[in-house]
C-alpha cells in the first residue's frame, strides 16, 4: 500500500539542494533535470503501488478481502500518478516554488488510503501505516505551513474514521497467509522509511558539499571584488584601504613604512603605436614581474591607468629605494621584443616614507611629487622625497 516512493537518493538530493540554493532557477537545464527527477519519482510510486497491490492480492487469495480490491487499489494509485505525470510534462509544477506540488500529491495519496481504510476496515491498519510513510516523504519538501495544513487534514479524517464510526479497523493474523501479508505491509513501509532516511542523509551530504562550494565561490567573489581584472593586482579601492591599514599599523608599532608610486614610461605611445591589446599584455607582464620580485608582506595595486602603488611595510627609506631600484632594473632588462620588435618598456617611481603628520592624501601627494621628479629627470629612474 506504499505510495510515497523515492528514486535514486544522490540525484534527488542534488535536485533538492538546487531547490534550496536556487529557488528561482529557471534555466532550461535546471527545468530538464527537475522533470527527469519527477519522472524517476513517479516510476518509484508505480513500483510502490504495485507492491501494495501484491500484498492486497495475498489477502484476496486468503479471502480476507474481495479479489477486486487489489486491482482497484492499483488502478486508483496509477490514476493519481498519471494526473501528476501529465501536469509535470506540461510544466505546471515549474511555475511554483515547490515544483513537485507536494501538498497536492500528499493530499491525493492520503485520500486514496482513507477510501480503502473505510472500504476495507478489516486490514485498515495497513493503510493507516502508509500515512506515516507519506508524511515522512512530504516533510522532505514541505514548508511548516504546508505540514500543518496536511496534518490538520489527516487528523480530521482519522477522527472521523476512529471517533465518528464504529468500523472494525484491524490487521488480520488468523491464518499463515494473513500473517505473511500483514508482515509484508510493515516490511514495505519500514523499508521505504529506511530508504527515505538514506535520502535524507544523502541530502545533508549534498547540502554540506554545496555550502562548501558556496563559501569557496563567495571567497572568490570577494577576491575578484578586490582585484584589478586586467593585471590581477589589487584595485584602487582595495589598495587604498590597505594603505590606511598599513599607516595605522605603522603608527601603533612605530615601525617604518614606505610606498612607491610607479608609472610605466611613455605608455600612451605603446598603445598608440602597437594597439591596446599589446598595451594590455605589457601591463599584465609588468604586474606579473613585480609580483614575482616583491616580498609576501608587500602589497601591490593598480592606482589608475598605468600607475601602480606598492606598499612596503617595515621598510625604511634607503631599503625602499634599493628595492625599487632593483625592480626598475628588472623591468628595464626584460625582453619586450616578443610583443613587438625593438619594444622597450621602462618605469619611473617615486619612493617616500611615512611621517607622523602624514594622512593618506599627503603621503600619496609626496609620492606623486617624487614620481614627477623622476620623470623630469628623464624617466627610467627612482626618485625619493
C-alpha positions as CSV (number, residue, x, y, z in Angstrom):
1,X,0.0,0.0,0.0
2,X,3.1,2.2,-0.1
3,X,2.7,5.3,-2.3
4,X,5.5,7.7,-1.5
5,X,8.4,6.0,-3.2
6,X,11.5,8.0,-4.0
7,X,14.2,7.3,-6.6
8,X,17.9,7.5,-6.6
9,X,19.0,9.3,-3.4
10,X,22.0,11.1,-4.7
11,X,20.3,12.5,-7.8
12,X,17.2,13.5,-5.8
13,X,19.4,15.1,-3.1
14,X,21.2,17.2,-5.7
15,X,17.9,18.3,-7.1
16,X,16.5,19.3,-3.7
17,X,19.8,21.1,-3.0
18,X,19.2,23.1,-6.2
19,X,15.7,23.8,-4.9
20,X,17.1,25.2,-1.7
21,X,20.1,27.0,-3.1
22,X,18.4,28.2,-6.4
23,X,14.7,28.7,-5.6
24,X,14.3,30.9,-8.6
25,X,16.3,28.8,-11.0
26,X,14.6,28.8,-14.4
27,X,17.5,27.7,-16.7
28,X,16.4,25.1,-19.3
29,X,19.0,22.6,-17.9
30,X,17.5,23.0,-14.4
31,X,14.0,22.5,-15.6
32,X,15.1,19.5,-17.6
33,X,16.8,18.0,-14.6
34,X,13.8,18.6,-12.4
35,X,11.5,16.9,-14.9
36,X,13.8,13.9,-15.0
37,X,13.8,13.7,-11.2
38,X,10.0,13.9,-11.2
39,X,9.8,11.0,-13.7
40,X,12.1,8.9,-11.5
41,X,9.8,9.6,-8.5
42,X,6.7,8.6,-10.4
43,X,8.4,5.4,-11.5
44,X,9.1,4.7,-7.9
45,X,5.5,5.4,-6.9
46,X,4.3,3.0,-9.6
47,X,6.5,0.3,-8.1
48,X,5.2,1.1,-4.6
49,X,1.6,0.7,-5.7
50,X,2.4,-2.5,-7.4
51,X,4.0,-3.9,-4.3
52,X,1.0,-2.7,-2.3
53,X,-1.4,-4.4,-4.7
54,X,0.6,-7.6,-4.5
55,X,0.1,-7.6,-0.7
56,X,-3.6,-7.0,-1.1
57,X,-3.7,-9.9,-3.6
58,X,-2.4,-12.2,-0.8
59,X,-5.3,-11.0,1.4
60,X,-7.6,-11.7,-1.6
61,X,-6.4,-15.2,-2.0
62,X,-6.9,-15.8,1.7
63,X,-10.4,-14.5,1.4
64,X,-9.9,-11.6,3.7
65,X,-10.8,-9.0,1.0
66,X,-12.6,-9.3,-2.3
67,X,-10.4,-10.1,-5.2
68,X,-11.2,-6.8,-7.0
69,X,-9.7,-4.8,-4.2
70,X,-6.1,-5.2,-5.3
71,X,-6.8,-4.1,-8.8
72,X,-8.9,-1.2,-7.7
73,X,-6.1,-0.1,-5.4
74,X,-3.5,-0.4,-8.2
75,X,-5.7,1.5,-10.7
76,X,-6.5,4.2,-8.2
77,X,-2.8,4.8,-7.4
78,X,-1.8,4.8,-11.1
79,X,-4.6,7.2,-11.8
80,X,-3.3,9.7,-9.3
81,X,0.3,9.3,-10.6
82,X,-1.0,9.7,-14.2
83,X,-2.6,13.0,-13.4
84,X,0.6,14.4,-11.8
85,X,2.7,13.0,-14.7
86,X,0.6,14.9,-17.2
87,X,0.9,18.1,-15.1
88,X,4.6,17.5,-14.8
89,X,5.1,17.1,-18.5
90,X,3.0,20.2,-19.1
91,X,5.3,22.2,-16.9
92,X,2.6,23.1,-14.3
93,X,5.0,22.4,-11.4
94,X,7.7,24.6,-12.8
95,X,5.5,27.7,-12.2
96,X,5.6,27.0,-8.4
97,X,8.4,27.1,-5.9
98,X,7.6,23.5,-5.0
99,X,7.6,22.1,-8.5
100,X,6.7,18.7,-7.1
101,X,3.3,20.0,-5.9
102,X,4.0,18.1,-2.7
103,X,0.8,19.2,-0.8
104,X,-1.4,18.1,-3.7
105,X,0.3,14.8,-4.1
106,X,0.2,14.0,-0.4
107,X,-3.4,15.0,-0.2
108,X,-4.3,12.8,-3.1
109,X,-2.4,9.8,-1.8
110,X,-3.9,10.2,1.7
111,X,-7.4,10.4,0.2
112,X,-6.8,7.1,-1.5
113,X,-5.6,5.5,1.7
114,X,-8.6,6.7,3.6
115,X,-11.0,5.5,0.9
116,X,-9.6,2.0,1.2
117,X,-9.4,2.3,5.0
118,X,-13.2,2.9,5.1
119,X,-13.9,0.4,2.4
120,X,-11.8,-2.5,3.7
121,X,-11.5,-1.8,7.5
122,X,-10.5,-5.4,8.2
123,X,-7.0,-4.6,7.0
124,X,-7.2,-0.9,7.9
125,X,-4.0,-0.8,9.9
126,X,-2.1,-1.5,6.7
127,X,-3.5,1.7,5.1
128,X,-3.0,3.7,8.3
129,X,0.7,2.7,8.5
130,X,1.2,4.1,5.0
131,X,0.2,7.5,6.2
132,X,3.4,7.7,8.2
133,X,5.4,7.0,5.1
134,X,3.5,9.6,3.1
135,X,4.2,12.2,5.7
136,X,7.9,11.2,6.0
137,X,8.2,11.8,2.3
138,X,6.4,15.1,2.5
139,X,8.5,16.5,5.3
140,X,11.5,16.5,3.0
141,X,9.8,19.1,0.8
142,X,7.0,20.8,2.7
143,X,7.2,24.1,4.5
144,X,6.0,24.4,8.1
145,X,2.7,25.8,7.0
146,X,2.2,23.1,4.4
147,X,3.0,20.4,7.0
148,X,0.5,21.9,9.5
149,X,-2.2,22.0,6.8
150,X,-1.8,18.4,5.7
151,X,-1.5,17.3,9.3
152,X,-4.9,19.0,10.0
153,X,-6.5,17.2,7.1
154,X,-5.1,13.9,8.2
155,X,-6.2,14.5,11.8
156,X,-9.8,15.4,10.7
157,X,-10.0,12.2,8.6
158,X,-8.6,10.0,11.3
159,X,-11.0,11.5,13.8
160,X,-13.9,10.8,11.5
161,X,-12.9,7.2,11.0
162,X,-11.9,6.3,14.6
163,X,-14.3,8.5,16.6
164,X,-17.1,9.1,14.1
165,X,-17.7,5.5,13.1
166,X,-17.6,2.0,14.6
167,X,-15.6,0.4,11.7
168,X,-13.7,-2.7,12.9
169,X,-10.3,-1.4,11.9
170,X,-7.8,-4.2,12.3
171,X,-4.9,-6.3,10.9
172,X,-5.9,-10.0,10.4
173,X,-3.4,-12.6,11.6
174,X,-5.6,-15.7,11.9
175,X,-4.0,-17.7,9.0
176,X,-0.5,-18.1,7.8
177,X,-1.2,-16.2,4.6
178,X,-2.8,-13.4,6.6
179,X,0.3,-13.2,8.9
180,X,2.6,-13.2,5.8
181,X,0.6,-10.4,4.2
182,X,0.5,-8.3,7.4
183,X,4.2,-8.8,7.9
184,X,4.8,-7.6,4.3
185,X,2.8,-4.5,4.9
186,X,5.1,-3.4,7.7
187,X,8.2,-4.7,5.9
188,X,7.4,-2.5,2.9
189,X,6.6,0.6,5.0
190,X,9.7,0.2,7.2
191,X,11.9,-0.5,4.1
192,X,10.7,2.6,2.4
193,X,11.1,4.7,5.5
194,X,14.7,3.5,5.7
195,X,15.1,4.5,2.1
196,X,13.8,8.0,2.9
197,X,16.3,8.1,5.8
198,X,19.0,7.3,3.3
199,X,17.7,10.0,1.0
200,X,17.8,12.5,3.9
201,X,21.4,11.6,4.8
202,X,22.4,12.0,1.2
203,X,20.6,15.3,1.1
204,X,22.6,16.5,4.1
205,X,25.8,15.5,2.5
206,X,24.9,17.2,-0.7
207,X,23.8,20.4,1.1
208,X,27.1,20.4,3.1
209,X,29.1,20.0,-0.1
210,X,27.1,22.8,-1.7
211,X,27.6,25.0,1.3
212,X,31.4,24.5,0.9
213,X,31.1,25.3,-2.8
214,X,29.2,28.4,-1.9
215,X,31.7,29.5,0.6
216,X,34.5,29.0,-1.9
217,X,32.5,30.9,-4.5
218,X,31.8,33.7,-2.1
219,X,35.5,33.9,-1.2
220,X,36.3,34.0,-4.9
221,X,33.8,36.8,-5.4
222,X,35.4,38.8,-2.6
223,X,38.8,38.3,-4.1
224,X,37.5,39.4,-7.5
225,X,36.0,42.5,-5.9
226,X,39.4,43.4,-4.6
227,X,41.4,42.7,-7.8
228,X,42.0,44.6,-10.9
229,X,40.6,42.5,-13.7
230,X,43.4,43.2,-16.2
231,X,46.5,42.8,-14.1
232,X,45.4,40.7,-11.1
233,X,46.8,43.3,-8.7
234,X,44.7,45.0,-6.1
235,X,42.3,47.6,-7.5
236,X,42.4,51.2,-6.4
237,X,39.7,50.9,-3.7
238,X,41.4,47.9,-2.1
239,X,45.0,49.3,-2.3
240,X,43.8,52.5,-0.6
241,X,42.1,50.5,2.1
242,X,45.3,48.6,2.6
243,X,47.3,51.8,2.7
244,X,45.1,53.2,5.5
245,X,45.5,50.0,7.5
246,X,49.3,49.9,7.0
247,X,49.6,53.5,8.1
248,X,47.6,52.8,11.2
249,X,49.7,49.7,12.0
250,X,52.9,51.7,11.4
251,X,51.9,54.4,13.9
252,X,50.8,51.8,16.5
253,X,54.1,49.8,16.3
254,X,56.4,52.7,15.4
255,X,57.6,50.6,12.5
256,X,58.8,52.3,9.3
257,X,56.5,52.2,6.3
258,X,57.3,53.2,2.7
259,X,55.3,53.4,-0.5
260,X,56.3,53.7,-4.2
261,X,54.2,55.2,-6.8
262,X,55.1,53.6,-10.1
263,X,54.4,54.7,-13.7
264,X,55.1,53.0,-17.0
265,X,57.1,55.4,-19.1
266,X,55.5,56.6,-22.3
267,X,52.8,54.0,-22.0
268,X,50.4,56.1,-24.2
269,X,52.9,55.8,-27.0
270,X,52.9,52.0,-26.7
271,X,49.1,52.0,-27.0
272,X,49.2,54.3,-30.0
273,X,52.0,52.5,-31.8
274,X,51.1,48.9,-31.1
275,X,47.4,48.9,-30.1
276,X,45.6,48.5,-26.9
277,X,45.8,44.6,-26.8
278,X,49.6,44.9,-26.8
279,X,49.3,47.6,-24.1
280,X,47.2,45.3,-22.0
281,X,49.8,42.5,-22.4
282,X,52.5,44.9,-21.3
283,X,50.6,45.8,-18.2
284,X,50.0,42.1,-17.4
285,X,53.6,41.3,-17.9
286,X,54.7,44.2,-15.8
287,X,52.4,43.2,-12.9
288,X,53.5,39.6,-13.0
289,X,57.1,40.6,-12.9
290,X,56.5,42.9,-9.9
291,X,54.6,40.1,-8.1
292,X,57.4,37.7,-8.7
293,X,60.0,40.1,-7.2
294,X,58.4,41.5,-4.1
295,X,58.0,40.1,-0.6
296,X,54.9,38.3,0.7
297,X,54.2,41.2,3.0
298,X,54.3,43.8,0.3
299,X,51.1,45.0,-1.3
300,X,50.8,45.9,-5.0
301,X,47.8,47.5,-6.6
302,X,46.7,49.5,-9.7
303,X,46.3,53.1,-8.7
304,X,44.9,54.2,-12.0
305,X,45.7,53.7,-15.7
306,X,49.4,52.8,-16.0
307,X,50.1,54.0,-12.4
308,X,50.6,51.4,-9.6
309,X,51.1,51.7,-5.9
310,X,53.5,49.5,-4.0
311,X,53.2,49.3,-0.2
312,X,56.4,48.4,1.6
313,X,55.7,47.7,5.3
314,X,58.5,47.6,7.9
315,X,60.8,49.2,5.3
316,X,62.9,52.3,5.8
317,X,63.7,54.9,3.1
318,X,67.0,53.6,2.0
319,X,65.8,50.0,1.8
320,X,62.7,51.0,-0.1
321,X,64.8,52.9,-2.6
322,X,67.1,50.0,-3.1
323,X,64.2,47.6,-3.5
324,X,62.5,49.9,-6.0
325,X,65.8,50.4,-7.9
326,X,66.1,46.6,-8.2
327,X,62.6,46.3,-9.6
328,X,63.3,49.2,-12.1
329,X,66.3,47.3,-13.4
330,X,64.4,44.0,-13.7
331,X,61.7,45.7,-15.8
332,X,64.2,47.5,-18.0
333,X,66.2,44.3,-18.6
334,X,63.1,42.3,-19.7
335,X,63.0,41.2,-23.3
336,X,59.9,43.0,-24.6
337,X,60.5,42.2,-28.2
338,X,58.1,39.3,-28.1
339,X,55.3,41.9,-28.2
340,X,56.9,44.0,-30.9
341,X,60.4,44.0,-32.3
342,X,62.5,46.7,-30.7
343,X,60.0,47.4,-28.0
344,X,61.5,48.7,-24.7
345,X,59.5,49.3,-21.5
346,X,60.8,51.2,-18.5
347,X,59.3,52.5,-15.3
348,X,59.7,55.6,-13.1
349,X,58.9,55.6,-9.4
350,X,58.6,57.9,-6.5
351,X,59.5,56.5,-3.1
352,X,58.6,58.1,0.2
353,X,58.5,57.0,3.8
354,X,55.7,57.7,6.3
355,X,55.9,60.8,8.5
356,X,53.9,61.2,11.8
357,X,52.0,64.1,10.3
358,X,51.0,62.3,7.1
359,X,47.5,61.5,6.1
360,X,46.8,59.1,3.2
361,X,46.4,62.1,0.9
362,X,49.6,63.8,1.9
363,X,51.5,60.5,1.8
364,X,50.4,59.9,-1.7
365,X,50.9,63.5,-2.7
366,X,54.6,63.3,-1.7
367,X,55.0,60.0,-3.6
368,X,53.4,61.7,-6.7
369,X,55.8,64.6,-6.3
370,X,58.7,62.2,-6.2
371,X,57.4,60.4,-9.3
372,X,57.1,63.7,-11.1
373,X,60.7,64.4,-10.2
374,X,61.8,61.0,-11.6
375,X,60.0,61.8,-14.9
376,X,61.5,65.3,-15.0
377,X,65.0,63.8,-14.7
378,X,64.5,61.7,-17.8
379,X,62.3,58.7,-16.7
380,X,63.5,55.2,-16.1
381,X,64.7,56.1,-12.6
382,X,63.6,56.2,-9.0
383,X,63.3,59.4,-7.0
384,X,62.7,60.0,-3.3
385,X,61.1,62.8,-1.4
